[in-house]
Amino acid sequence: MKVLQVLSLVMLFSLFSGNADAQKSKKWKEATIKVSSQCGMCKDRIEKHLAFEKGVKKSVVDLQKDVVTVTYHSRKTSVEKIRKSLSKLGYDADDVKADKKAYDKLPGCCKKPDDPNHEVHGNNKGVHKE
């Protein structure tokens, strides 16, 4: 009888611990945000900035696809907050336009190709869209 009780307790414990793991995994989400990055400097700037953003675990900019993929804690931040943060850095983020003052401070190579102040350069990443 005691063996049956112990087995029942073990099964209950494993059931609840599995549920806790499932809830933990729901906290972490991944989002892909279209950004107006232009070069390796933009990639570095965005990834470094997001590394210090509350709730962001990881970010990777793909210059070829014009997106940043962000892994974030859904109880600490949201996609909207991340977009706003990118805007304040000087980049368009999905439908959120770049903050004008922040955009104006970007180096010429990081400005959009249709901007008269846009400059093409060779960078340490060897990547520049045109």
Backbone atoms as SQL, in Angstrom:
CREATE TABLE atoms (id INTEGER PRIMARY KEY, chain TEXT, resi INTEGER, resn TEXT, atom TEXT, x REAL, y REAL, z REAL);
INSERT INTO atoms VALUES
  (1, 'A', 1, 'MET', 'N', 0.818, -1.196, 0.000),
  (2, 'A', 1, 'MET', 'CA', 0.000, 0.000, 0.000),
  (3, 'A', 1, 'MET', 'C', 0.861, 1.258, 0.000),
  (4, 'A', 2, 'LYS', 'N', 1.955, 1.224, 0.821),
  (5, 'A', 2, 'LYS', 'CA', 2.835, 2.385, 0.880),
  (6, 'A', 2, 'LYS', 'C', 3.502, 2.635, -0.471),
  (7, 'A', 3, 'VAL', 'N', 3.843, 1.561, -1.158),
  (8, 'A', 3, 'VAL', 'CA', 4.469, 1.690, -2.473),
  (9, 'A', 3, 'VAL', 'C', 3.514, 2.406, -3.430),
  (10, 'A', 4, 'LEU', 'N', 2.257, 2.055, -3.369),
  (11, 'A', 4, 'LEU', 'CA', 1.241, 2.681, -4.211),
  (12, 'A', 4, 'LEU', 'C', 1.110, 4.175, -3.895),
  (13, 'A', 5, 'GLN', 'N', 1.148, 4.522, -2.624),
  (14, 'A', 5, 'GLN', 'CA', 1.067, 5.930, -2.215),
  (15, 'A', 5, 'GLN', 'C', 2.292, 6.703, -2.700),
  (16, 'A', 6, 'VAL', 'N', 3.455, 6.106, -2.559),
  (17, 'A', 6, 'VAL', 'CA', 4.694, 6.763, -3.004),
  (18, 'A', 6, 'VAL', 'C', 4.661, 6.967, -4.522),
  (19, 'A', 7, 'LEU', 'N', 4.256, 5.946, -5.236),
  (20, 'A', 7, 'LEU', 'CA', 4.148, 6.072, -6.691),
  (21, 'A', 7, 'LEU', 'C', 3.153, 7.160, -7.087),
  (22, 'A', 8, 'SER', 'N', 2.053, 7.229, -6.389),
  (23, 'A', 8, 'SER', 'CA', 1.051, 8.271, -6.666),
  (24, 'A', 8, 'SER', 'C', 1.629, 9.653, -6.434),
  (25, 'A', 9, 'LEU', 'N', 2.367, 9.804, -5.326),
  (26, 'A', 9, 'LEU', 'CA', 3.001, 11.099, -5.037),
  (27, 'A', 9, 'LEU', 'C', 4.040, 11.470, -6.095),
  (28, 'A', 10, 'VAL', 'N', 4.825, 10.509, -6.520),
  (29, 'A', 10, 'VAL', 'CA', 5.838, 10.753, -7.546),
  (30, 'A', 10, 'VAL', 'C', 5.168, 11.180, -8.857),
  (31, 'A', 11, 'MET', 'N', 4.105, 10.508, -9.210),
  (32, 'A', 11, 'MET', 'CA', 3.392, 10.857, -10.445),
  (33, 'A', 11, 'MET', 'C', 2.789, 12.261, -10.350),
  (34, 'A', 12, 'LEU', 'N', 2.199, 12.585, -9.222),
  (35, 'A', 12, 'LEU', 'CA', 1.639, 13.920, -9.038),
  (36, 'A', 12, 'LEU', 'C', 2.723, 14.986, -9.123),
  (37, 'A', 13, 'PHE', 'N', 3.835, 14.724, -8.464),
  (38, 'A', 13, 'PHE', 'CA', 4.943, 15.675, -8.475),
  (39, 'A', 13, 'PHE', 'C', 5.451, 15.895, -9.898),
  (40, 'A', 14, 'SER', 'N', 5.621, 14.804, -10.652),
  (41, 'A', 14, 'SER', 'CA', 6.130, 14.940, -12.017),
  (42, 'A', 14, 'SER', 'C', 5.119, 15.663, -12.910),
  (43, 'A', 15, 'LEU', 'N', 3.848, 15.456, -12.657),
  (44, 'A', 15, 'LEU', 'CA', 2.808, 16.145, -13.409),
  (45, 'A', 15, 'LEU', 'C', 2.883, 17.652, -13.190),
  (46, 'A', 16, 'PHE', 'N', 2.994, 18.066, -11.940),
  (47, 'A', 16, 'PHE', 'CA', 3.045, 19.496, -11.619),
  (48, 'A', 16, 'PHE', 'C', 4.353, 20.128, -12.039),
  (49, 'A', 17, 'SER', 'N', 5.455, 19.428, -11.925),
  (50, 'A', 17, 'SER', 'CA', 6.738, 20.009, -12.330),
  (51, 'A', 17, 'SER', 'C', 6.779, 20.179, -13.845),
  (52, 'A', 18, 'GLY', 'N', 6.183, 19.261, -14.582),
  (53, 'A', 18, 'GLY', 'CA', 6.103, 19.401, -16.045),
  (54, 'A', 18, 'GLY', 'C', 5.278, 20.613, -16.432),
  (55, 'A', 19, 'ASN', 'N', 4.205, 20.862, -15.705),
  (56, 'A', 19, 'ASN', 'CA', 3.360, 22.025, -15.956),
  (57, 'A', 19, 'ASN', 'C', 4.123, 23.317, -15.679),
  (58, 'A', 20, 'ALA', 'N', 4.942, 23.330, -14.643),
  (59, 'A', 20, 'ALA', 'CA', 5.736, 24.518, -14.314),
  (60, 'A', 20, 'ALA', 'C', 6.730, 24.803, -15.421),
  (61, 'A', 21, 'ASP', 'N', 7.348, 23.775, -15.981),
  (62, 'A', 21, 'ASP', 'CA', 8.286, 23.963, -17.090),
  (63, 'A', 21, 'ASP', 'C', 7.562, 24.522, -18.308),
  (64, 'A', 22, 'ALA', 'N', 6.372, 24.045, -18.574),
  (65, 'A', 22, 'ALA', 'CA', 5.602, 24.548, -19.708),
  (66, 'A', 22, 'ALA', 'C', 5.273, 26.021, -19.515),
  (67, 'A', 23, 'GLN', 'N', 4.948, 26.414, -18.283),
  (68, 'A', 23, 'GLN', 'CA', 4.644, 27.821, -18.041),
  (69, 'A', 23, 'GLN', 'C', 5.885, 28.682, -18.164),
  (70, 'A', 24, 'LYS', 'N', 7.041, 28.171, -17.735),
  (71, 'A', 24, 'LYS', 'CA', 8.288, 28.923, -17.866),
  (72, 'A', 24, 'LYS', 'C', 8.583, 29.190, -19.329),
  (73, 'A', 25, 'SER', 'N', 8.392, 28.194, -20.185),
  (74, 'A', 25, 'SER', 'CA', 8.713, 28.356, -21.594),
  (75, 'A', 25, 'SER', 'C', 7.770, 29.345, -22.281),
  (76, 'A', 26, 'LYS', 'N', 6.568, 29.506, -21.761),
  (77, 'A', 26, 'LYS', 'CA', 5.631, 30.460, -22.350),
  (78, 'A', 26, 'LYS', 'C', 6.045, 31.903, -22.091),
  (79, 'A', 27, 'LYS', 'N', 6.886, 32.121, -21.080),
  (80, 'A', 27, 'LYS', 'CA', 7.342, 33.469, -20.769),
  (81, 'A', 27, 'LYS', 'C', 8.268, 33.994, -21.856),
  (82, 'A', 28, 'TRP', 'N', 9.087, 33.117, -22.433),
  (83, 'A', 28, 'TRP', 'CA', 10.044, 33.519, -23.457),
  (84, 'A', 28, 'TRP', 'C', 9.377, 33.426, -24.825),
  (85, 'A', 29, 'LYS', 'N', 9.440, 34.524, -25.549),
  (86, 'A', 29, 'LYS', 'CA', 8.842, 34.571, -26.881),
  (87, 'A', 29, 'LYS', 'C', 9.871, 35.073, -27.876),
  (88, 'A', 30, 'GLU', 'N', 9.574, 34.874, -29.135),
  (89, 'A', 30, 'GLU', 'CA', 10.460, 35.336, -30.196),
  (90, 'A', 30, 'GLU', 'C', 9.645, 36.175, -31.172),
  (91, 'A', 31, 'ALA', 'N', 10.221, 37.288, -31.582),
  (92, 'A', 31, 'ALA', 'CA', 9.544, 38.159, -32.535),
  (93, 'A', 31, 'ALA', 'C', 10.527, 38.556, -33.631),
  (94, 'A', 32, 'THR', 'N', 9.998, 38.720, -34.828),
  (95, 'A', 32, 'THR', 'CA', 10.797, 39.202, -35.949),
  (96, 'A', 32, 'THR', 'C', 10.268, 40.578, -36.322),
  (97, 'A', 33, 'ILE', 'N', 11.163, 41.553, -36.298),
  (98, 'A', 33, 'ILE', 'CA', 10.790, 42.946, -36.543),
  (99, 'A', 33, 'ILE', 'C', 11.545, 43.450, -37.764),
  (100, 'A', 34, 'LYS', 'N', 10.827, 44.035, -38.702),
  (101, 'A', 34, 'LYS', 'CA', 11.470, 44.633, -39.880),
  (102, 'A', 34, 'LYS', 'C', 12.142, 45.931, -39.442),
  (103, 'A', 35, 'VAL', 'N', 13.428, 46.078, -39.777),
  (104, 'A', 35, 'VAL', 'CA', 14.191, 47.261, -39.387),
  (105, 'A', 35, 'VAL', 'C', 14.834, 47.911, -40.615),
  (106, 'A', 36, 'SER', 'N', 15.224, 49.170, -40.466),
  (107, 'A', 36, 'SER', 'CA', 15.826, 49.913, -41.572),
  (108, 'A', 36, 'SER', 'C', 17.344, 49.925, -41.488),
  (109, 'A', 37, 'SER', 'N', 17.937, 48.823, -41.046),
  (110, 'A', 37, 'SER', 'CA', 19.396, 48.734, -40.948),
  (111, 'A', 37, 'SER', 'C', 20.014, 48.707, -42.347),
  (112, 'A', 38, 'GLN', 'N', 21.250, 49.209, -42.449),
  (113, 'A', 38, 'GLN', 'CA', 21.896, 49.322, -43.744),
  (114, 'A', 38, 'GLN', 'C', 23.231, 48.588, -43.839),
  (115, 'A', 39, 'CYS', 'N', 23.939, 48.446, -42.710),
  (116, 'A', 39, 'CYS', 'CA', 25.302, 47.917, -42.793),
  (117, 'A', 39, 'CYS', 'C', 25.681, 47.196, -41.500),
  (118, 'A', 40, 'GLY', 'N', 26.910, 46.726, -41.474),
  (119, 'A', 40, 'GLY', 'CA', 27.416, 46.033, -40.297),
  (120, 'A', 40, 'GLY', 'C', 27.416, 46.898, -39.058),
  (121, 'A', 41, 'MET', 'N', 27.640, 48.195, -39.233),
  (122, 'A', 41, 'MET', 'CA', 27.594, 49.100, -38.078),
  (123, 'A', 41, 'MET', 'C', 26.186, 49.144, -37.487),
  (124, 'A', 42, 'CYS', 'N', 25.186, 49.147, -38.345),
  (125, 'A', 42, 'CYS', 'CA', 23.792, 49.128, -37.875),
  (126, 'A', 42, 'CYS', 'C', 23.529, 47.840, -37.097),
  (127, 'A', 43, 'LYS', 'N', 23.956, 46.721, -37.665),
  (128, 'A', 43, 'LYS', 'CA', 23.774, 45.414, -37.010),
  (129, 'A', 43, 'LYS', 'C', 24.382, 45.447, -35.615),
  (130, 'A', 44, 'ASP', 'N', 25.628, 45.903, -35.523),
  (131, 'A', 44, 'ASP', 'CA', 26.302, 45.967, -34.226),
  (132, 'A', 44, 'ASP', 'C', 25.575, 46.897, -33.258),
  (133, 'A', 45, 'ARG', 'N', 25.155, 48.058, -33.755),
  (134, 'A', 45, 'ARG', 'CA', 24.501, 49.056, -32.914),
  (135, 'A', 45, 'ARG', 'C', 23.173, 48.515, -32.369),
  (136, 'A', 46, 'ILE', 'N', 22.381, 47.892, -33.228),
  (137, 'A', 46, 'ILE', 'CA', 21.066, 47.371, -32.824),
  (138, 'A', 46, 'ILE', 'C', 21.227, 46.225, -31.823),
  (139, 'A', 47, 'GLU', 'N', 22.101, 45.273, -32.132),
  (140, 'A', 47, 'GLU', 'CA', 22.277, 44.125, -31.238),
  (141, 'A', 47, 'GLU', 'C', 22.829, 44.556, -29.881),
  (142, 'A', 48, 'LYS', 'N', 23.765, 45.488, -29.880),
  (143, 'A', 48, 'LYS', 'CA', 24.319, 45.975, -28.612),
  (144, 'A', 48, 'LYS', 'C', 23.245, 46.709, -27.809),
  (145, 'A', 49, 'HIS', 'N', 22.469, 47.550, -28.478),
  (146, 'A', 49, 'HIS', 'CA', 21.405, 48.301, -27.810),
  (147, 'A', 49, 'HIS', 'C', 20.381, 47.354, -27.176),
  (148, 'A', 50, 'LEU', 'N', 19.940, 46.360, -27.936),
  (149, 'A', 50, 'LEU', 'CA', 18.923, 45.444, -27.428),
  (150, 'A', 50, 'LEU', 'C', 19.463, 44.542, -26.316),
  (151, 'A', 51, 'ALA', 'N', 20.772, 44.333, -26.274),
  (152, 'A', 51, 'ALA', 'CA', 21.361, 43.529, -25.204),
  (153, 'A', 51, 'ALA', 'C', 21.146, 44.182, -23.844),
  (154, 'A', 52, 'PHE', 'N', 20.984, 45.501, -23.830),
  (155, 'A', 52, 'PHE', 'CA', 20.777, 46.219, -22.572),
  (156, 'A', 52, 'PHE', 'C', 19.303, 46.566, -22.331),
  (157, 'A', 53, 'GLU', 'N', 18.440, 46.143, -23.231),
  (158, 'A', 53, 'GLU', 'CA', 17.008, 46.405, -23.097),
  (159, 'A', 53, 'GLU', 'C', 16.408, 45.402, -22.105),
  (160, 'A', 54, 'LYS', 'N', 15.663, 45.900, -21.131),
  (161, 'A', 54, 'LYS', 'CA', 15.060, 45.046, -20.102),
  (162, 'A', 54, 'LYS', 'C', 14.196, 43.959, -20.753),
  (163, 'A', 55, 'GLY', 'N', 14.433, 42.718, -20.361),
  (164, 'A', 55, 'GLY', 'CA', 13.627, 41.598, -20.827),
  (165, 'A', 55, 'GLY', 'C', 14.093, 40.962, -22.118),
  (166, 'A', 56, 'VAL', 'N', 15.088, 41.539, -22.780),
  (167, 'A', 56, 'VAL', 'CA', 15.579, 40.961, -24.033),
  (168, 'A', 56, 'VAL', 'C', 16.712, 39.992, -23.724),
  (169, 'A', 57, 'LYS', 'N', 16.555, 38.774, -24.196),
  (170, 'A', 57, 'LYS', 'CA', 17.564, 37.736, -23.961),
  (171, 'A', 57, 'LYS', 'C', 18.577, 37.703, -25.102),
  (172, 'A', 58, 'LYS', 'N', 18.093, 37.873, -26.335),
  (173, 'A', 58, 'LYS', 'CA', 18.957, 37.721, -27.498),
  (174, 'A', 58, 'LYS', 'C', 18.358, 38.473, -28.676),
  (175, 'A', 59, 'SER', 'N', 19.237, 39.027, -29.523),
  (176, 'A', 59, 'SER', 'CA', 18.765, 39.643, -30.767),
  (177, 'A', 59, 'SER', 'C', 19.785, 39.378, -31.858),
  (178, 'A', 60, 'VAL', 'N', 19.282, 39.123, -33.060),
  (179, 'A', 60, 'VAL', 'CA', 20.141, 38.867, -34.211),
  (180, 'A', 60, 'VAL', 'C', 19.576, 39.645, -35.398),
  (181, 'A', 61, 'VAL', 'N', 20.412, 40.523, -35.972),
  (182, 'A', 61, 'VAL', 'CA', 20.009, 41.291, -37.147),
  (183, 'A', 61, 'VAL', 'C', 20.425, 40.526, -38.395),
  (184, 'A', 62, 'ASP', 'N', 19.496, 40.380, -39.334),
  (185, 'A', 62, 'ASP', 'CA', 19.777, 39.791, -40.637),
  (186, 'A', 62, 'ASP', 'C', 19.699, 40.915, -41.663),
  (187, 'A', 63, 'LEU', 'N', 20.861, 41.380, -42.131),
  (188, 'A', 63, 'LEU', 'CA', 20.900, 42.512, -43.054),
  (189, 'A', 63, 'LEU', 'C', 20.290, 42.180, -44.414),
  (190, 'A', 64, 'GLN', 'N', 20.386, 40.933, -44.829),
  (191, 'A', 64, 'GLN', 'CA', 19.843, 40.544, -46.126),
  (192, 'A', 64, 'GLN', 'C', 18.314, 40.578, -46.148),
  (193, 'A', 65, 'LYS', 'N', 17.711, 40.251, -45.010),
  (194, 'A', 65, 'LYS', 'CA', 16.247, 40.219, -44.916),
  (195, 'A', 65, 'LYS', 'C', 15.666, 41.482, -44.277),
  (196, 'A', 66, 'ASP', 'N', 16.534, 42.391, -43.794),
  (197, 'A', 66, 'ASP', 'CA', 16.090, 43.627, -43.126),
  (198, 'A', 66, 'ASP', 'C', 15.244, 43.349, -41.891),
  (199, 'A', 67, 'VAL', 'N', 15.637, 42.365, -41.091),
  (200, 'A', 67, 'VAL', 'CA', 14.888, 42.038, -39.881),
  (201, 'A', 67, 'VAL', 'C', 15.833, 41.832, -38.696),
  (202, 'A', 68, 'VAL', 'N', 15.277, 42.025, -37.507),
  (203, 'A', 68, 'VAL', 'CA', 15.947, 41.629, -36.270),
  (204, 'A', 68, 'VAL', 'C', 15.035, 40.618, -35.591),
  (205, 'A', 69, 'THR', 'N', 15.602, 39.487, -35.197),
  (206, 'A', 69, 'THR', 'CA', 14.864, 38.465, -34.477),
  (207, 'A', 69, 'THR', 'C', 15.238, 38.607, -33.003),
  (208, 'A', 70, 'VAL', 'N', 14.225, 38.799, -32.174),
  (209, 'A', 70, 'VAL', 'CA', 14.439, 39.096, -30.760),
  (210, 'A', 70, 'VAL', 'C', 13.783, 38.023, -29.894),
  (211, 'A', 71, 'THR', 'N', 14.546, 37.496, -28.940),
  (212, 'A', 71, 'THR', 'CA', 14.010, 36.594, -27.928),
  (213, 'A', 71, 'THR', 'C', 13.850, 37.429, -26.664),
  (214, 'A', 72, 'TYR', 'N', 12.627, 37.463, -26.142),
  (215, 'A', 72, 'TYR', 'CA', 12.350, 38.351, -25.009),
  (216, 'A', 72, 'TYR', 'C', 11.430, 37.680, -23.990),
  (217, 'A', 73, 'HIS', 'N', 11.469, 38.214, -22.770),
  (218, 'A', 73, 'HIS', 'CA', 10.646, 37.728, -21.666),
  (219, 'A', 73, 'HIS', 'C', 9.326, 38.505, -21.706),
  (220, 'A', 74, 'SER', 'N', 8.250, 37.806, -21.968),
  (221, 'A', 74, 'SER', 'CA', 6.959, 38.466, -22.191),
  (222, 'A', 74, 'SER', 'C', 6.386, 39.157, -20.957),
  (223, 'A', 75, 'ARG', 'N', 6.897, 38.846, -19.775),
  (224, 'A', 75, 'ARG', 'CA', 6.413, 39.530, -18.566),
  (225, 'A', 75, 'ARG', 'C', 7.232, 40.769, -18.251),
  (226, 'A', 76, 'LYS', 'N', 8.358, 40.948, -18.941),
  (227, 'A', 76, 'LYS', 'CA', 9.220, 42.087, -18.668),
  (228, 'A', 76, 'LYS', 'C', 9.198, 43.141, -19.769),
  (229, 'A', 77, 'THR', 'N', 8.852, 42.729, -20.986),
  (230, 'A', 77, 'THR', 'CA', 8.790, 43.674, -22.098),
  (231, 'A', 77, 'THR', 'C', 7.795, 43.167, -23.130),
  (232, 'A', 78, 'SER', 'N', 7.628, 43.924, -24.189),
  (233, 'A', 78, 'SER', 'CA', 6.699, 43.540, -25.253),
  (234, 'A', 78, 'SER', 'C', 7.298, 43.933, -26.597),
  (235, 'A', 79, 'VAL', 'N', 6.719, 43.415, -27.655),
  (236, 'A', 79, 'VAL', 'CA', 7.188, 43.762, -28.996),
  (237, 'A', 79, 'VAL', 'C', 7.027, 45.266, -29.232),
  (238, 'A', 80, 'GLU', 'N', 5.950, 45.840, -28.715),
  (239, 'A', 80, 'GLU', 'CA', 5.716, 47.276, -28.882),
  (240, 'A', 80, 'GLU', 'C', 6.839, 48.089, -28.226),
  (241, 'A', 81, 'LYS', 'N', 7.250, 47.689, -27.029),
  (242, 'A', 81, 'LYS', 'CA', 8.338, 48.392, -26.335),
  (243, 'A', 81, 'LYS', 'C', 9.658, 48.238, -27.087),
  (244, 'A', 82, 'ILE', 'N', 9.886, 47.076, -27.642),
  (245, 'A', 82, 'ILE', 'CA', 11.116, 46.848, -28.402),
  (246, 'A', 82, 'ILE', 'C', 11.119, 47.705, -29.664),
  (247, 'A', 83, 'ARG', 'N', 9.985, 47.776, -30.349),
  (248, 'A', 83, 'ARG', 'CA', 9.884, 48.640, -31.546),
  (249, 'A', 83, 'ARG', 'C', 10.165, 50.099, -31.186),
  (250, 'A', 84, 'LYS', 'N', 9.571, 50.556, -30.103),
  (251, 'A', 84, 'LYS', 'CA', 9.761, 51.932, -29.667),
  (252, 'A', 84, 'LYS', 'C', 11.233, 52.195, -29.333),
  (253, 'A', 85, 'SER', 'N', 11.871, 51.238, -28.690),
  (254, 'A', 85, 'SER', 'CA', 13.282, 51.358, -28.346),
  (255, 'A', 85, 'SER', 'C', 14.145, 51.467, -29.615),
  (256, 'A', 86, 'LEU', 'N', 13.831, 50.656, -30.616),
  (257, 'A', 86, 'LEU', 'CA', 14.561, 50.721, -31.888),
  (258, 'A', 86, 'LEU', 'C', 14.339, 52.064, -32.577),
  (259, 'A', 87, 'SER', 'N', 13.132, 52.584, -32.474),
  (260, 'A', 87, 'SER', 'CA', 12.821, 53.892, -33.044),
  (261, 'A', 87, 'SER', 'C', 13.663, 54.980, -32.386),
  (262, 'A', 88, 'LYS', 'N', 13.774, 54.916, -31.063),
  (263, 'A', 88, 'LYS', 'CA', 14.570, 55.903, -30.330),
  (264, 'A', 88, 'LYS', 'C', 16.064, 55.777, -30.638),
  (265, 'A', 89, 'LEU', 'N', 16.460, 54.628, -31.166),
  (266, 'A', 89, 'LEU', 'CA', 17.854, 54.414, -31.571),
  (267, 'A', 89, 'LEU', 'C', 18.111, 55.018, -32.961),
  (268, 'A', 90, 'GLY', 'N', 17.025, 55.260, -33.713),
  (269, 'A', 90, 'GLY', 'CA', 17.161, 55.880, -35.026),
  (270, 'A', 90, 'GLY', 'C', 16.746, 55.003, -36.191),
  (271, 'A', 91, 'TYR', 'N', 16.116, 53.869, -35.899),
  (272, 'A', 91, 'TYR', 'CA', 15.732, 52.925, -36.958),
  (273, 'A', 91, 'TYR', 'C', 14.223, 52.745, -37.011),
  (274, 'A', 92, 'ASP', 'N', 13.704, 52.556, -38.233),
  (275, 'A', 92, 'ASP', 'CA', 12.313, 52.154, -38.389),
  (276, 'A', 92, 'ASP', 'C', 12.190, 50.741, -37.830),
  (277, 'A', 93, 'ALA', 'N', 11.078, 50.443, -37.183),
  (278, 'A', 93, 'ALA', 'CA', 10.819, 49.112, -36.641),
  (279, 'A', 93, 'ALA', 'C', 9.378, 48.749, -36.960),
  (280, 'A', 94, 'ASP', 'N', 9.206, 47.925, -37.982),
  (281, 'A', 94, 'ASP', 'CA', 7.885, 47.614, -38.520),
  (282, 'A', 94, 'ASP', 'C', 7.204, 48.924, -38.909),
  (283, 'A', 95, 'ASP', 'N', 6.038, 49.213, -38.340),
  (284, 'A', 95, 'ASP', 'CA', 5.308, 50.432, -38.706),
  (285, 'A', 95, 'ASP', 'C', 5.678, 51.634, -37.832),
  (286, 'A', 96, 'VAL', 'N', 6.608, 51.455, -36.897),
  (287, 'A', 96, 'VAL', 'CA', 7.046, 52.554, -36.028),
  (288, 'A', 96, 'VAL', 'C', 8.236, 53.242, -36.705),
  (289, 'A', 97, 'LYS', 'N', 8.051, 54.499, -37.071),
  (290, 'A', 97, 'LYS', 'CA', 9.097, 55.256, -37.763),
  (291, 'A', 97, 'LYS', 'C', 10.210, 55.651, -36.795),
  (292, 'A', 98, 'ALA', 'N', 11.401, 55.793, -37.337),
  (293, 'A', 98, 'ALA', 'CA', 12.560, 56.193, -36.547),
  (294, 'A', 98, 'ALA', 'C', 12.359, 57.591, -35.972),
  (295, 'A', 99, 'ASP', 'N', 12.797, 57.781, -34.741),
  (296, 'A', 99, 'ASP', 'CA', 12.809, 59.100, -34.122),
  (297, 'A', 99, 'ASP', 'C', 13.734, 59.991, -34.950),
  (298, 'A', 100, 'LYS', 'N', 13.236, 61.146, -35.373),
  (299, 'A', 100, 'LYS', 'CA', 13.997, 62.013, -36.284),
  (300, 'A', 100, 'LYS', 'C', 15.328, 62.438, -35.696),
  (301, 'A', 101, 'LYS', 'N', 15.343, 62.866, -34.441),
  (302, 'A', 101, 'LYS', 'CA', 16.596, 63.322, -33.824),
  (303, 'A', 101, 'LYS', 'C', 17.614, 62.190, -33.747),
  (304, 'A', 102, 'ALA', 'N', 17.165, 61.014, -33.389),
  (305, 'A', 102, 'ALA', 'CA', 18.067, 59.863, -33.296),
  (306, 'A', 102, 'ALA', 'C', 18.566, 59.469, -34.681),
  (307, 'A', 103, 'TYR', 'N', 17.668, 59.481, -35.674),
  (308, 'A', 103, 'TYR', 'CA', 18.055, 59.145, -37.044),
  (309, 'A', 103, 'TYR', 'C', 19.113, 60.121, -37.561),
  (310, 'A', 104, 'ASP', 'N', 18.928, 61.396, -37.296),
  (311, 'A', 104, 'ASP', 'CA', 19.874, 62.415, -37.762),
  (312, 'A', 104, 'ASP', 'C', 21.271, 62.212, -37.175),
  (313, 'A', 105, 'LYS', 'N', 21.374, 61.570, -36.011),
  (314, 'A', 105, 'LYS', 'CA', 22.663, 61.342, -35.370),
  (315, 'A', 105, 'LYS', 'C', 23.390, 60.100, -35.912),
  (316, 'A', 106, 'LEU', 'N', 22.677, 59.274, -36.684),
  (317, 'A', 106, 'LEU', 'CA', 23.309, 58.069, -37.228),
  (318, 'A', 106, 'LEU', 'C', 24.407, 58.449, -38.216),
  (319, 'A', 107, 'PRO', 'N', 25.458, 57.626, -38.330),
  (320, 'A', 107, 'PRO', 'CA', 26.480, 57.869, -39.356),
  (321, 'A', 107, 'PRO', 'C', 25.856, 57.797, -40.750),
  (322, 'A', 108, 'GLY', 'N', 26.499, 58.403, -41.732),
  (323, 'A', 108, 'GLY', 'CA', 25.973, 58.437, -43.092),
  (324, 'A', 108, 'GLY', 'C', 25.703, 57.067, -43.677),
  (325, 'A', 109, 'CYS', 'N', 26.536, 56.081, -43.331),
  (326, 'A', 109, 'CYS', 'CA', 26.349, 54.738, -43.876),
  (327, 'A', 109, 'CYS', 'C', 25.103, 54.056, -43.311),
  (328, 'A', 110, 'CYS', 'N', 24.608, 54.545, -42.194),
  (329, 'A', 110, 'CYS', 'CA', 23.443, 53.936, -41.548),
  (330, 'A', 110, 'CYS', 'C', 22.131, 54.607, -41.962),
  (331, 'A', 111, 'LYS', 'N', 22.239, 55.667, -42.738),
  (332, 'A', 111, 'LYS', 'CA', 21.036, 56.352, -43.204),
  (333, 'A', 111, 'LYS', 'C', 20.439, 55.590, -44.386),
  (334, 'A', 112, 'LYS', 'N', 19.175, 55.796, -44.629),
  (335, 'A', 112, 'LYS', 'CA', 18.474, 55.093, -45.698),
  (336, 'A', 112, 'LYS', 'C', 19.032, 55.504, -47.057),
  (337, 'A', 113, 'PRO', 'N', 19.035, 54.586, -48.031),
  (338, 'A', 113, 'PRO', 'CA', 19.604, 54.878, -49.351),
  (339, 'A', 113, 'PRO', 'C', 18.985, 56.082, -50.059),
  (340, 'A', 114, 'ASP', 'N', 17.718, 56.395, -49.779),
  (341, 'A', 114, 'ASP', 'CA', 17.092, 57.544, -50.439),
  (342, 'A', 114, 'ASP', 'C', 17.391, 58.865, -49.729),
  (343, 'A', 115, 'ASP', 'N', 18.135, 58.808, -48.623),
  (344, 'A', 115, 'ASP', 'CA', 18.534, 60.010, -47.887),
  (345, 'A', 115, 'ASP', 'C', 19.753, 60.620, -48.580),
  (346, 'A', 116, 'PRO', 'N', 19.733, 61.932, -48.866),
  (347, 'A', 116, 'PRO', 'CA', 20.885, 62.575, -49.516),
  (348, 'A', 116, 'PRO', 'C', 22.175, 62.460, -48.695),
  (349, 'A', 117, 'ASN', 'N', 22.065, 62.235, -47.400),
  (350, 'A', 117, 'ASN', 'CA', 23.242, 62.106, -46.536),
  (351, 'A', 117, 'ASN', 'C', 23.743, 60.669, -46.404),
  (352, 'A', 118, 'HIS', 'N', 23.121, 59.751, -47.147),
  (353, 'A', 118, 'HIS', 'CA', 23.538, 58.345, -47.104),
  (354, 'A', 118, 'HIS', 'C', 24.916, 58.204, -47.755),
  (355, 'A', 119, 'GLU', 'N', 25.785, 57.447, -47.101),
  (356, 'A', 119, 'GLU', 'CA', 27.130, 57.186, -47.633),
  (357, 'A', 119, 'GLU', 'C', 27.363, 55.684, -47.686),
  (358, 'A', 120, 'VAL', 'N', 28.045, 55.247, -48.723),
  (359, 'A', 120, 'VAL', 'CA', 28.428, 53.849, -48.831),
  (360, 'A', 120, 'VAL', 'C', 29.869, 53.746, -48.363),
  (361, 'A', 121, 'HIS', 'N', 30.168, 52.727, -47.591),
  (362, 'A', 121, 'HIS', 'CA', 31.546, 52.527, -47.128),
  (363, 'A', 121, 'HIS', 'C', 31.854, 51.051, -47.027),
  (364, 'A', 122, 'GLY', 'N', 33.122, 50.755, -46.966),
  (365, 'A', 122, 'GLY', 'CA', 33.548, 49.395, -46.653),
  (366, 'A', 122, 'GLY', 'C', 33.575, 49.306, -45.141),
  (367, 'A', 123, 'ASN', 'N', 32.971, 48.287, -44.576),
  (368, 'A', 123, 'ASN', 'CA', 32.958, 48.177, -43.117),
  (369, 'A', 123, 'ASN', 'C', 33.595, 46.882, -42.677),
  (370, 'A', 124, 'ASN', 'N', 33.813, 46.763, -41.406),
  (371, 'A', 124, 'ASN', 'CA', 34.505, 45.608, -40.859),
  (372, 'A', 124, 'ASN', 'C', 33.716, 44.313, -41.029),
  (373, 'A', 125, 'LYS', 'N', 32.446, 44.384, -41.336),
  (374, 'A', 125, 'LYS', 'CA', 31.645, 43.180, -41.532),
  (375, 'A', 125, 'LYS', 'C', 31.600, 42.772, -43.007),
  (376, 'A', 126, 'GLY', 'N', 32.007, 43.681, -43.886),
  (377, 'A', 126, 'GLY', 'CA', 31.973, 43.392, -45.306),
  (378, 'A', 126, 'GLY', 'C', 30.567, 43.344, -45.861),
  (379, 'A', 127, 'VAL', 'N', 29.614, 43.899, -45.145),
  (380, 'A', 127, 'VAL', 'CA', 28.226, 43.849, -45.597),
  (381, 'A', 127, 'VAL', 'C', 27.671, 45.265, -45.675),
  (382, 'A', 128, 'HIS', 'N', 27.207, 45.624, -46.819),
  (383, 'A', 128, 'HIS', 'CA', 26.500, 46.891, -46.991),
  (384, 'A', 128, 'HIS', 'C', 25.468, 46.687, -48.076),
  (385, 'A', 129, 'LYS', 'N', 24.241, 46.993, -47.774),
  (386, 'A', 129, 'LYS', 'CA', 23.148, 46.792, -48.729),
  (387, 'A', 129, 'LYS', 'C', 23.134, 47.931, -49.725),
  (388, 'A', 130, 'GLU', 'N', 22.868, 47.632, -50.925),
  (389, 'A', 130, 'GLU', 'CA', 22.650, 48.641, -51.983),
  (390, 'A', 130, 'GLU', 'C', 21.818, 48.043, -53.077);
